[in-house]
């Protein structure tokens, strides 16, 4: 299907890649001498399986309309590709279909932009049915507004050929658009069906347990921390987007206390909005958690920028109301102690940890336990026997010291966190506080 068919092959697995970017000189200069503008794109390319062999940056306030970078830089790019026998050029920026096509005609290899690269990574990482559906929807969301520019056969007909020859091309574009729209609707229905089931599971879990969500920049060490805290063996590798699917397990805090801990997909800057929308179901655990643990890799020089990215994505998915706890991870890998001290000064309530070595996890457990309890109170509650949901919640969220039953009620002497008591009230359950300490 013309250029549209060609763009399906965006994989860069085992290909030599040249990176390219157009950067506005003013904000770039403000980053300071140690700033590496292609660090994340390089990591993304490597995560997709490409071998980065060279890089090209052009500083200009506005890109060139036809080729994004200037013609001289396009020629320089072509020479780089030829010298290294590269198979792909990956742009830090998002390009239009016509810009991609124009550069490809000169450079003679495949051109990808940032969004296509991220979509390729997500497609290669998707394991579950839900993740695959979400990736396909994101790809279609990306493709749909670009369909007209992807149709190279219109150019073969000729721009000045007249109305009689434009009609078939326009009809084919409309056919493609209808196919894409129908498939998008089908995917949304299937994803919504999965989401509805997941929401019921999340609601039940939130009623029964205190829930904690792990969020952070991709490759910050979330999955390693998840494994350490829960004793699980979730896949954890030094790759961007190593984990796409949310995993939830019980985390035993000790002393009879436990919470449900969820690990989900990592964030990057400028995450394509259609990808955020498609993966909203995967991020639902974060939206509905009682507490968010934000994992930050403090060994990375761009740690503060990564933290800003996490905050931006959380706002995009409406995860703004929960209490948050910042974890300064990978302290064992920090080479510049001044860098760590500056971050600690900026975030005095953050907890320094090493997920890999287990350092600082005792403080993390204490902080989560305090958040779970929210101030403990000793009570005796009189709960009707018919309030099965409330009784189940009390047994799971409070420490019950004594139970006395009569025909219609049970008297429970217990210690419960103020937060749990408030959540019990929010369920609408009928109960009476007989006495409190």
N, C-alpha and C positions, 0 to 999 in steps of 0.2 A: 504494500500500500504506500508507494512512494517513500518520501522521507520518514513518514510515520513508522513504517515497518523497520527502517534502519535504526531508529532510535530505541527499539526494543533491546538491542544488543549494547547495553551500557556497562557490562561487566568489565572490570580491569584486573581480574585475577591473573597473577603471574605475568603482567605486562609491564614493560618499562614505561615510566611516566615522567613527563616534564610538567612542573607546576607553573602556573602563571597567575598574575593578579594586577589589577589596576587599583592603586591606592591614592586617596586624596592626600596630598603632601602635608597639609596643615595638621589634621588630627594624628597622622602617622608620626610626625616630628614630635608631637607632644607626648608620645608614649615613652620617650627616653632612649638612650643608646643601647640598652640591653633587650629591647623589644624585638621579638622574632615574628613578623607578620604572617609567615606561612607555617608556623609551628603546628597549628591545629589542622590545616589542610594536609600537611605532611603526615600527621598521625592518622587522619581519615583515609588517605590514600593507602597507607601501609595496612590499616585495618581492613581495607577492601582487597588486599592481596597484591597491590602494585609495588613495583620497585622504583622509587624516586631517583632519577638520574641527573636532573638539572632543574633549575628554577629561574623564572624571569619575572621581574617586577617593573611596572611602569608607574611613575608618579605623575598624576594629572588630576585636575579637579573634576573633569567631566570626561566620560568615555566617548570614543568615536562611535557614531551611529551605526556604521556598516560593519565594522570589525571589532568594536569595543576597545581594542588597543590600536595604537597608530600603525600605519602601514609599514614603517621601518621596523617596528617591534614584531609585527607579524612575520616579516622576512627573517628577522633574527631568531624568532621562534622556530621557523622552518629549518634553519641551519642547525639549531640545537637538536631538533628531532632527527635530522639526517645524521649528525655527528654521533649521536648515541644509539641510533637505530631504534628509537622509541616508537611505541605503538599507540600512545594516547597522550593528549594534553589535557590537564585538569585545571580549570579556572577556580579561583577563590570566589569569584563573583558569579551571579546568576546572569545567564545570557539569553537572548531571544533566539528562536529557531533560525531566523535569517542570519544572525551574527554567527551562530554555530556553523551554519552551512557555508558562509563566506570564508570563515577561517579555515574550515576543512578543505576548501578548494585550493587554498594556497599552501597549507601545511601538509596536506595529503595523508593525515591520520585522523583518527577519531578524536573529537573534542567533547569533553564533558564539563558541565558546570557543577557548582557546589551542591545544589539540590539533587541533581541526578546521582552524584557520588553517594550522598547520604541515603538516597532511596536504594541504591545498589547494595549498600552495606546492610540496610534493614532487610532487604529481600534475601540476602545470603544468611542472615542470622535467624530469620523467622522459622520457628520449629512447630508451634502449635497451629491448629486450624484458625484460631482467632487472629493470631499475629499475621498469618499469611493473608487473611482477608483484609486486615488493616493496611498492610503494605500495598496490596493491589488497589485498594481505594485511594490511598495517598498517591500512587503512581497515576491513576486516572485523574485525580484532582489536579495534578501537575500538568498532565497532558492536555486536558480538555480545552483550556483557553488558548493553547498553542497550536491547535489542529490546523488552522488555516496556514500558518507559517511553515508547517511540516510538509505541506503538499507541494513537492518540487515539480510534479507533472503539470501544474498550472503554468510554470515558467516555460515548459517545453511547448505548451500551446501558444504562448506568446502574449505579451501584455497588450499589444495593439491589434489583436486578431479580430476583435469585434464581439458583439453580444452573442452571436450564434455559436461561437466556440467557447465562450465563458460558461455557458449554462451547464454543460455536463460536469465540469470541474466543481462548480458550486453545488450541484446536486450531490456529488460524491462526498463533499465536505459535510453537507447536512446529514447524509446517511451515516457517516462516521460519528458525527455528533450525537445522533439519535442512538446509535449502538452504545456509545460511551455513557450517555445519560441513563439508558436502560440498565446497563451493567452496574453503574454507580448506585442506582436505586435498589437493585437486587442485593448488592453488597451491604448497603446501609440497613436493609431489612434483616439480613442474616446477623450482622454485627449487633443490631439492636436486640435481637432475640437472645444472643449470648450475653449482652450487657444486662438485660433484665434479670436473667438468672444470676449473674454475678452480683448485681445490686442486692438481690434477696440474700445471697450468701454473705455479703459485706454487712448488711443491716443486722442479720442474725449474729454475726461475729461481734459486731459493735455492741450488741445488747449483752452478749455473754461475757465479753472480755474487754479489757483495756487494750486499744490497738495502737501500735507504733509503726510509722512509715519511715523507711530509709530513702532519702533522696540526695541527689548531688550531681555534680558534673561527672560526665562519663569517665570511667577509669580512676575515680577518686578512691576506690577501695571498698565500695558498698558491699559487693558480693563476698569479699574476703571477711568483712566484719559480720555479715549475715551468717556465714559458715561458722565463724568463731563463737558467736553468741548462741546459736541454736544447735550446734553440733552437726549441722547438715553438711553435705558435700556438693553444694550448688556450684555450677561451672563458674570459675573465676580465672580470668586470664588478663594479661597486660595488653588489652585491646579496647579500643573505643567500641561502645555498644556490644560488649560481650554478652550482656543479658538484655533480652527484649521483653520476656514474659514475667509478670508479677508472680512472686512466690511468697507464700505466707506460712509461717511455722510458729509453734509455741516457743517462747523464750522464758526459761525458768530463771527467775531473779533470785531464788533462794528464799528460805524462811517461809515457804508456803505460797509465795507470790509468783505469779507468771503473767505474761502479756502475750499478745499475738504480734509478731514482727513481720513486716512486709518489705521485700526488696523489689525495686522496679527499674525500668529503663533509665539510663543516665541522660543528662542534658548536654547540649553544646550550644555555643552562641549561634544566633541566627538559625535556630532549628526551623525548617520550613513549616509554615503555619498549617498547611494541609496535613503534614505529618503529625503535628500536635493534635489536630482535630481527629485524625483517624485513630490515634493511640490514646484517646481520652479514656476509653474503657480500661486500658492497661494502667492508666494513672489514677483510676478511681480510688484505689487503696490509699493513695496519698491525700486525695481530697477529703476522705472521710476518716482519716486517722485521728485519734485523740491527741497524739503527740508526733511531731515531725523531728527526726534526727537528720540534720543536714551534714553530710560527710564532705569535708574539704581536704584536698591533698595539699598540705602546707609545704611540701618539698618542691612544688611547682612554683616558679617565679611569678606566674600569672594567677596565683591563688585568689587574689581579691577580685580580679576580673571574672574568674569562674564563679565566685560566690554571687556576683552581680547577675550573671547569667541564670543561675539557679533561681534567684529571687524573681527575675523577669518571667521565667517559664512557669513558676508557681502562680504568679498573678494571672498568666494566660489560662491556666486550668482552674482558676478560682479557688486555689488552696491558700487562703489568706487568713483564716480565722483561728487556726489551731496554734497552741503553744509550740515553740520551736527551740531546739537545743543544737548548738553548733559544735561539731566534733572536728578537732584539728588532727587529721589522720596523717600517718606516715612520718611522725616526728623522728623516727629512727633513721630516716633518709635525708633529714635536713642538713645541708652543708653550711648554710649561712645562718648562724644563730640570731644575728641581728634581724634578719627577715622574719624569723619566728617570733621574736620579741615584739616587733612592730605589729604583727597580726594579733598577738595576745593583748597588747595594749588597746588595739582598736576593738577587740571583742573580749572584754575581761571575764565574761561568764562562760566562755567556750571551754571545752574539756579537751586537753591534749591527749591523744591516744596513738597507739600503733596496733591496728587490727591484726597485722601479721604476727606480731610478737606478744600481743595480749597486754601491752602497757596501758595503764590508765583505765582499764575496763571496770575496776572496782568503783571508781568515781562515777562512771557512766551508769552502772547498775543502781547506785545510790540515788542518782539524779532522776532516773526513770521511776524508781520506786516512790520517790517523793511526789513526782508528777502524777503517778497512778493513784496515790492515796489522797493527795490534795488536802492534807490535814486530817488526822484520824480522830474519830469520835466513838465513844462507847455508848451503845443504845440497847434498849429492849423494844422490839417491834412486835405488834400484834397484827398478823397478816391473815386474811381469809384464806382458807384452804383452796378455794376456787381460783385464787390468783397464782396459777401455776407458773406463768411467765416470770412474775415478780419473785417467786420463791426460787426459781431456777437461777435468776440473776443474782440474788442474794447469796446463794450457795457458791456461785462462781466468783463473786467480786468482794465478798466480805469474809471475815474470819468469825465463824459461828462458834460460840463457846457452850451454848446450851439450847436445847429444844424441848418445849413442853406443848403437847397436843391436847386439844379438846375436840368436840364434834365438828365445829365449823372453822376453828381458828388454830393457829400455831403461834406460840410466844417464842421469839428468837432473841437470845442474848448474844450480842455480837459487837465486833469492832469493824467499822467501815470508814472508808475515806469520804470526805465531804463531797468530792466530785462524783463518786459512785452513788451517794445518797441523792444528789441532785439529778443524776441520770435515772435513778429509780423513780423519782417523782415525775420526771418528764415522760415516762411511759404511761402515765395516767393510772397506775396501779393504786388500788385502795389499800391503805395500811395506816396503822396508828402507832405513834411513838408513845409507849407506856411510860418510860423513864429514860433519862439520859444522865451521863456522868458529868 
